[in-house]
Amino acid sequence: MHDICTYYIEVRGQVDESDLNATSPHQAVVVRASGEEDSPAVTLCTLHADQAGLVGLMRYLHGRGFVLLSVQREQSTPNIVGAVPDSD
């Protein structure tokens, strides 16, 4: 729960990176923003944080009216000999 991981968060709508980072100690990066006339805009962000940081960003996005489409955690490789990786 306290491990620092990279999370990919996809939301419906255009998200401004500076707005995301204005009130957060964790810096989110907008990786991709797309949208065409006939389809809704979708923004993919990355966040390098622990689980509490992820929950905080999700609450912020929800409070701003964004629809969360997906949240994924990047697989991490343990660097301790004999360690068992987290199961998803």
HELIX and SHEET records of a PDB file:
HELIX    1   1 GLU A   17  ASN A   21  1                                   5    
HELIX    2   2 GLN A   51  GLY A   63  1                                  13    
SHEET    1   A 4 ALA A  28  GLU A  36  0                                        
SHEET    2   A 4 SER A  39  ALA A  49 -1                                        
SHEET    3   A 4 CYS A   5  ARG A  12 -1                                        
SHEET    4   A 4 VAL A  67  ARG A  73 -1                                        
END                                                                             
